Amino acid sequence: MLTALNKDLKPFEELITKFSKDELKPHVEEHDRYPFGTLDTNIIESGFHRIYDLGFLGIMLPEKYAGIGQGISAMCMMLGHVAEVDASYSLIIFTSGMSQQIILNADADGIAEKIYPIAKNAQEYLVAFPSFTDPGQAAALPQASSSGTGYTLTGKLDYLVLGNFSKWAVIPARTTDSKSYSFFLVDLNDKGVRKSNAIFSLGLHACPIIDITLNGVSAQIIGGEGKGEKYFEATSRIMHVAAAAINAGIMRGSLKEAIDYTKEREQGGKLVINWSEVRMLLANMAVKSKAAELCVTQTCKAIDEKLKDWGQISIASTLHVHDLACEVVTDGVQLLGGNGYMKDYGQEKRYRDARQVQALLGLVPLKKLALIKEIIA
């Protein structure tokens, strides 16, 4: 639907669709086992490098920083097509975009130049970020202390996406005696960084997530001290719709698999898809999936055209898409009967992935309360 409004996105759509079909789809089941059980992580890392080689990790990054220089519409189109096959890789692209937008919103040109133009591979280019956290809502953050020309960070940060793969991380931390927080660039290869084993999460298993502990780690501040909330708000308002695009892609994948399955399965002497109850369930999935696509498309348009209250539109439409996604993936499991719960099929994975995507950028109830507080004010 996004390409219908913007023809310039068509070449990107063809490229990402081919990549998802040829390079992601054959490995979805084995990727989903990571990090629980034995799996050659080289397969996953090769996927990182491939999406880096294709330029997907810098879709919204300006060309002067070795990016492609596209807008939120291109990001959402890409995330949706990848999530239709494996949402784990959408989280990789999403996290990369979050880090980039934090740095850009802070006008931290020196840091951008330090990372992106000179990166030789995906590990140097990808920047880890706690994508499931709103730092302003976190009970505890690392402490930052000024040390001459720079800062040192001490403390623990939970759920750092890409933390055991990336060289760099954007870390929220509070300065001494300050209730506000700032963002810092940290080299994850620093000897003061201690990393946990990969966390076995609900879904999105092929995107590694860890906890880290910092012990006097050197850090470079991103933007102004105490302005982390300002940078996060500016970034999250745009990136909320990117999270919605991931769930819209999951919904399309769930609908497609449900249709394919019911076309082949027989019950009572006829194909399951010819039962009226099944068709009604499929119709409900299709209606919700199309509504989600429209929400994403129109939100991207509102952002691009800088419509009044586009930030509220982004948050509200995203929350709605997440609710629709959870309903669609539930029906997707049901339509496959007992097979819907089996790992041999993709529906139970989409069920888990959709609920984890819902948690991106903070807890849903707190996002709803923040939205209505802003509207009332």
C-alpha distance (Angstrom), angle and dihedral (degrees) to the residues before:
residue distance angle dihedral
M1 . . .
L2 3.81 . .
T3 3.80 90.9 .
A4 3.82 89.5 54.0
L5 3.82 88.3 63.6
N6 3.79 96.0 38.5
K7 3.82 116.0 35.6
D8 3.82 90.2 -174.3
L9 3.80 88.4 73.3
K10 3.81 93.8 61.6
P11 3.85 96.4 89.5
F12 3.82 90.0 49.6
E13 3.81 90.2 48.6
E14 3.79 92.8 52.8
L15 3.80 91.5 48.4
I16 3.80 96.3 48.0
T17 3.82 92.7 44.0
K18 3.80 91.7 53.3
F19 3.82 91.7 45.9
S20 3.80 92.3 50.3
K21 3.79 93.5 47.9
D22 3.81 98.4 42.5
E23 3.82 103.3 34.3
L24 3.80 108.7 22.6
K25 3.80 105.9 34.1
P26 3.84 97.1 61.4
H27 3.83 91.4 56.5
V28 3.83 103.0 39.6
E29 3.80 96.4 106.9
E30 3.80 96.3 46.7
H31 3.81 92.3 43.5
D32 3.80 89.7 54.7
R33 3.82 90.6 61.9
Y34 3.81 91.7 64.0
P35 3.04 125.4 135.8
F36 3.81 93.0 7.3
G37 3.76 108.1 77.6
T38 3.77 130.1 -8.2
L39 3.78 118.9 -35.5
D40 3.78 133.4 153.1
T41 3.81 100.0 -115.8
N42 3.80 89.1 -163.9
I43 3.81 86.7 81.1
I44 3.80 90.5 57.2
E45 3.79 93.4 43.8
S46 3.79 90.6 50.6
G47 3.81 86.6 57.7
F48 3.81 89.6 54.5
H49 3.78 90.9 51.9
R50 3.80 92.8 46.7
I51 3.80 94.8 54.0
Y52 3.81 87.5 46.3
D53 3.81 91.2 52.2
L54 3.81 90.1 50.7
G55 3.82 91.2 51.7
F56 3.81 95.8 -118.1
L57 3.80 93.3 129.2
G58 3.80 91.9 62.1
I59 3.78 99.0 42.0
M60 3.85 93.6 129.7
L61 3.80 97.8 28.0
P62 3.84 115.5 107.5
E63 3.79 116.9 -104.7
K64 3.81 91.9 -115.4
Y65 3.80 86.9 66.9
A66 3.83 93.3 48.7
G67 3.80 92.9 -94.9
I68 3.80 132.7 127.0
G69 3.81 96.0 -116.3
Q70 3.81 99.0 -135.9
G71 3.81 126.6 144.0
I72 3.79 136.4 -118.1
S73 3.83 92.6 -75.7
A74 3.81 91.1 62.9
M75 3.80 91.1 46.5
C76 3.82 92.6 51.0
M77 3.80 93.5 45.8
M78 3.78 90.2 52.0
L79 3.81 95.4 45.3
G80 3.79 92.1 49.3
H81 3.80 95.3 52.7
V82 3.80 92.8 46.2
A83 3.83 92.6 46.8
E84 3.78 90.3 51.9
V85 3.81 86.0 68.2
D86 3.84 104.7 24.9
A87 3.81 121.9 -8.3
S88 3.82 91.2 -163.1
Y89 3.79 90.2 78.7
S90 3.79 90.4 47.5
L91 3.80 87.4 60.4
I92 3.82 89.5 53.8
I93 3.81 91.2 53.8
F94 3.83 91.3 41.7
T95 3.81 93.0 51.9
S96 3.79 91.5 47.6
G97 3.82 88.6 52.0
M98 3.82 93.1 48.3
S99 3.80 92.4 54.4
Q100 3.79 91.9 46.4
Q101 3.80 93.9 49.6
I102 3.83 92.6 48.6
I103 3.81 89.4 53.6
L104 3.82 93.0 45.3
N105 3.82 94.3 46.2
A106 3.80 88.9 52.1
D107 3.84 90.2 52.5
A108 3.80 87.2 -126.7
D109 3.80 95.7 159.5
G110 3.80 92.8 158.3
I111 3.80 91.4 58.5
A112 3.80 93.1 45.3
E113 3.79 90.0 52.1
K114 3.80 90.0 47.4
I115 3.81 92.9 57.4
Y116 3.76 116.7 24.7
P117 3.82 113.3 39.7
I118 3.81 93.6 46.8
A119 3.83 98.1 41.9
K120 3.79 112.0 124.7
N121 3.81 99.0 -169.9
A122 3.80 144.6 4.8
Q123 3.81 93.8 -83.9
E124 3.81 92.0 59.4
Y125 3.81 93.6 39.8
L126 3.81 99.2 47.4
V127 3.81 114.3 81.5
A128 3.81 116.8 -158.6
F129 3.81 119.3 -129.8
P130 3.84 136.2 174.2
S131 3.81 91.2 -111.5
F132 3.81 95.3 174.1
T133 3.80 94.1 55.6
D134 3.77 135.6 82.1
P135 3.82 97.3 -154.8
G136 3.81 90.9 -151.2
Q137 3.82 89.2 62.5
A138 3.81 95.7 45.3
A139 3.80 115.8 115.2
A140 3.80 91.7 -144.4
L141 3.79 136.0 14.5
P142 3.81 132.3 179.4
Q143 3.81 116.4 -83.8
A144 3.80 120.4 -117.1
S145 3.79 121.7 -150.7
S146 3.78 125.5 -170.0
S147 3.80 112.3 -117.6
G148 3.76 112.0 -176.9
T149 3.78 107.6 -74.5
G150 3.79 95.0 0.4
Y151 3.79 145.5 19.2
T152 3.78 138.5 -98.4
L153 3.81 123.8 -146.1
T154 3.79 127.3 -146.7
G155 3.78 128.4 179.1
K156 3.77 142.7 49.1
L157 3.80 131.1 -58.4
D158 3.79 119.5 -167.9
Y159 3.79 129.1 -148.2
L160 3.78 101.8 11.9
V161 3.80 107.1 -179.2
L162 3.84 112.8 -135.9
G163 3.78 89.2 4.2
N164 3.81 95.0 137.0
F165 3.79 94.0 47.7
S166 3.83 109.9 36.4
K167 3.78 126.4 79.8
W168 3.82 93.4 -145.5
A169 3.80 135.1 42.2
V170 3.80 135.4 -169.8
I171 3.81 104.0 -137.0
P172 3.83 127.6 -170.3
A173 3.83 112.6 -140.8
R174 3.79 138.5 163.2
T175 3.76 122.4 -123.4
T176 3.79 117.5 -131.2
D177 3.85 114.1 -67.7
S178 3.80 91.4 -1.3
K179 3.81 126.2 125.4
S180 3.80 91.2 -163.5
Y181 3.78 123.0 73.8
S182 3.78 138.3 -139.6
F183 3.79 134.5 -153.2
F184 3.80 121.5 -116.2
L185 3.78 135.0 -171.2
V186 3.81 111.5 -128.0
D187 3.78 130.5 -172.8
L188 3.80 103.7 -132.2
N189 3.80 90.2 -155.7
D190 3.82 90.1 65.7
K191 3.81 111.3 123.4
G192 3.82 90.1 -124.7
V193 3.81 92.4 63.1
R194 3.79 115.5 95.1
K195 3.80 116.3 -168.9
S196 3.79 128.6 -157.6
N197 3.76 124.1 -139.2
A198 3.79 115.3 -85.6
I199 3.80 110.7 -73.2
F200 3.79 117.5 -120.5
S201 3.79 100.6 -133.2
L202 3.80 132.5 -176.2
G203 3.80 93.7 -96.3
L204 3.82 144.1 -21.3
H205 3.81 89.9 70.0
A206 3.81 97.8 167.2
C207 3.81 90.9 64.0
P208 3.83 106.3 75.9
I209 3.82 118.2 -130.3
I210 3.81 125.3 -175.6
D211 3.80 142.8 165.8
I212 3.80 117.9 -118.2
T213 3.79 134.4 -159.1
L214 3.81 119.3 -153.2
N215 3.81 122.8 -154.2
G216 3.80 111.9 -174.2
V217 3.79 93.0 -38.7
S218 3.81 117.3 177.4
A219 3.82 112.2 -116.7
Q220 3.79 139.2 178.6
I221 3.79 117.2 -138.1
I222 3.79 117.4 -121.8
G223 3.80 110.4 -139.4
G224 3.79 120.9 -36.4
E225 3.78 126.9 -8.8
G226 3.79 113.1 -99.8
K227 3.81 93.6 12.2
G228 3.79 97.4 104.9
E229 3.81 93.4 109.4
K230 3.81 90.5 54.4
Y231 3.81 92.4 51.0
F232 3.81 93.3 44.4
E233 3.79 93.1 49.9
A234 3.81 92.5 50.0
T235 3.80 90.6 48.4
S236 3.79 99.3 41.9
R237 3.80 93.7 51.1
I238 3.79 88.6 63.0
M239 3.80 97.1 35.6
H240 3.80 94.8 51.0
V241 3.80 89.2 77.5
A242 3.81 88.9 49.4
A243 3.82 87.9 59.4
A244 3.81 88.5 49.3
A245 3.81 89.5 52.5
I246 3.81 89.8 56.4
N247 3.79 91.9 54.5
A248 3.80 91.5 43.9
G249 3.81 87.4 56.5
I250 3.80 91.5 48.7
M251 3.81 88.6 52.4
R252 3.81 92.4 52.7
G253 3.79 90.4 49.8
S254 3.80 91.7 49.3
L255 3.81 92.7 49.5
K256 3.80 92.5 47.9
E257 3.80 93.5 50.4
A258 3.80 91.5 46.9
I259 3.81 91.3 52.5
D260 3.81 93.4 46.0
Y261 3.79 92.0 48.7
T262 3.81 96.7 47.0
K263 3.82 90.2 48.2
E264 3.81 90.1 61.7
R265 3.82 103.8 33.7
E266 3.83 120.1 87.9
Q267 3.80 126.2 -152.0
G268 3.80 126.5 171.9
G269 3.77 93.2 0.4
K270 3.82 97.4 -53.5
L271 3.78 139.6 73.3
V272 3.79 113.0 -79.2
I273 3.80 91.5 -126.2
N274 3.81 89.3 65.1
W275 3.81 92.6 62.6
S276 3.81 109.9 101.8
E277 3.81 93.5 -137.6
V278 3.80 90.4 55.2
R279 3.79 92.0 48.0
M280 3.79 90.2 51.7
L281 3.80 91.4 52.9
L282 3.81 90.4 48.1
A283 3.80 90.3 48.2
N284 3.79 91.4 52.6
M285 3.81 90.0 50.2
A286 3.80 90.7 49.3
V287 3.81 93.4 49.4
K288 3.80 92.2 50.8
S289 3.79 92.9 44.1
K290 3.81 92.7 51.9
A291 3.81 90.6 45.8
A292 3.81 89.7 53.0
E293 3.81 91.5 50.5
L294 3.80 89.6 50.9
C295 3.82 91.5 49.6
V296 3.81 90.9 53.0
T297 3.81 93.9 44.8
Q298 3.79 95.9 47.8
T299 3.81 92.5 43.9
C300 3.80 90.8 53.0
K301 3.80 88.3 50.2
A302 3.82 91.0 50.1
I303 3.81 90.4 51.2
D304 3.81 94.0 46.3
E305 3.81 91.7 48.8
K306 3.83 92.1 41.8
L307 3.79 93.0 -129.1
K308 3.79 118.7 -171.0
D309 3.82 111.4 -83.4
W310 3.81 92.0 8.9
G311 3.80 88.8 148.4
Q312 3.80 92.0 58.8
I313 3.79 90.0 44.7
S314 3.81 89.8 53.8
I315 3.80 94.4 51.5
A316 3.82 95.6 41.6
S317 3.80 95.8 47.7
T318 3.80 91.3 46.0
L319 3.80 93.0 52.6
H320 3.80 88.7 49.8
V321 3.82 92.7 49.7
H322 3.80 90.8 50.3
D323 3.81 90.6 53.9
L324 3.80 91.2 48.6
A325 3.81 91.1 48.3
C326 3.80 93.2 54.5
E327 3.81 89.6 52.3
V328 3.81 94.1 46.8
V329 3.81 96.3 49.3
T330 3.81 89.7 48.6
D331 3.81 90.3 55.4
G332 3.80 88.6 44.3
V333 3.80 90.4 59.6
Q334 3.81 92.1 45.4
L335 3.81 94.0 52.8
L336 3.79 91.1 59.1
G337 3.80 91.9 52.3
G338 3.81 112.7 -153.8
N339 3.79 90.1 -10.7
G340 3.79 88.9 64.3
Y341 3.80 88.6 73.8
M342 3.80 94.6 49.2
K343 3.80 124.3 98.2
D344 3.80 88.9 -136.5
Y345 3.80 86.1 78.7
G346 3.80 128.8 49.6
Q347 3.78 101.3 -126.0
E348 3.79 99.8 86.0
K349 3.83 89.2 49.8
R350 3.81 91.3 51.8
Y351 3.81 88.7 48.7
R352 3.81 89.8 57.3
D353 3.80 95.7 38.9
A354 3.81 94.7 51.7
R355 3.78 92.2 54.5
Q356 3.78 92.7 48.2
V357 3.81 92.3 48.6
Q358 3.80 87.1 53.9
A359 3.82 88.2 65.6
L360 3.82 95.3 57.3
L361 3.83 114.0 125.2
G362 3.78 95.1 11.4
L363 3.79 144.0 -42.6
V364 3.81 115.9 -36.0
P365 3.85 97.4 -131.4
L366 3.81 91.0 51.6
K367 3.80 91.3 48.8
K368 3.81 89.8 52.5
L369 3.81 92.3 48.8
A370 3.80 91.3 48.2
L371 3.80 90.5 51.0
I372 3.80 96.2 51.0
K373 3.82 90.8 43.6
E374 3.81 89.2 56.3
I375 3.82 92.7 46.0
I376 3.81 92.5 49.4
A377 3.79 91.5 48.4
